[in-house]
């Protein structure tokens, strides 16, 4: 008996049937993964690399994803792991980074300066937080995840996630309130 031959493009059709699903997943979740990576990594360039790494890891594990579970949380967990892996590498390597990113040219100079000062204060305050506290803060504020989802993603308890969020708010508010605003000098 002769084996049934598939048309030459059968494999292509099978691949195309999978790619749009993953492509739409990337388009739908890219911004959320990028925001998390930027929060954890501290700069846009590293965040872009980590976002790409996240989706590469997700693509290689896409077949293992259980349908019906929270896809966004699954991707953010992969992103968190990628970020923590990168942070561990950075601690060993200790490379020098730029002090700040170049601002756009569309705002007046005094506004850019004030915004840069506020951003630097917020960034410094966030960097003082532990990785877990910073992660919880980002997932709650930027991604608007529930404490249950955060707990699952961060591999902690819901009560612990709530505590880390409270700790982050307290530390950030104390740090930002302790610094006089540029308008106080006027």
Residue pairs with C-beta under 8 A, 6 or more apart in sequence:
18 62
22 58
22 59
22 62
25 58
25 71
25 75
26 55
29 71
29 72
29 75
30 51
30 55
32 72
32 75
32 76
32 142
32 143
33 51
33 54
33 55
33 75
33 76
33 79
34 47
34 48
34 51
35 138
35 142
35 143
36 76
36 79
36 80
36 83
36 135
36 138
36 139
36 142
36 143
37 46
37 47
37 48
37 50
37 51
37 54
37 79
37 82
37 83
38 44
38 47
39 126
39 134
39 135
39 137
39 138
39 142
40 50
40 80
40 83
40 84
40 87
40 131
40 134
40 135
40 138
41 47
41 50
41 83
41 86
41 87
42 97
42 123
42 127
43 97
43 98
43 101
44 101
46 86
49 86
50 79
50 82
50 83
50 86
51 79
53 82
53 86
54 75
54 78
54 79
54 82
55 75
57 78
57 81
57 82
58 65
58 74
58 75
58 78
61 78
65 71
65 74
70 149
70 152
72 143
73 145
73 149
73 152
73 153
76 139
76 143
76 145
76 153
77 153
80 135
80 153
80 154
84 131
87 131
100 116
100 120
103 112
103 115
103 116
107 115
113 182
114 182
117 182
121 175
121 176
121 179
122 172
122 176
124 175
125 171
125 172
125 175
125 176
126 134
126 137
126 172
127 134
128 171
128 175
129 137
129 167
129 168
129 171
129 172
130 164
132 154
132 156
132 164
133 164
133 167
133 168
133 171
134 168
135 154
136 150
136 154
136 161
136 164
136 165
136 168
137 164
137 165
137 168
137 169
137 172
139 145
139 149
139 150
139 153
139 154
140 147
140 150
140 161
140 165
145 153
147 158
147 161
147 162
147 165
148 158
150 158
150 161
150 165
151 157
151 158
151 160
151 161
154 161
156 164
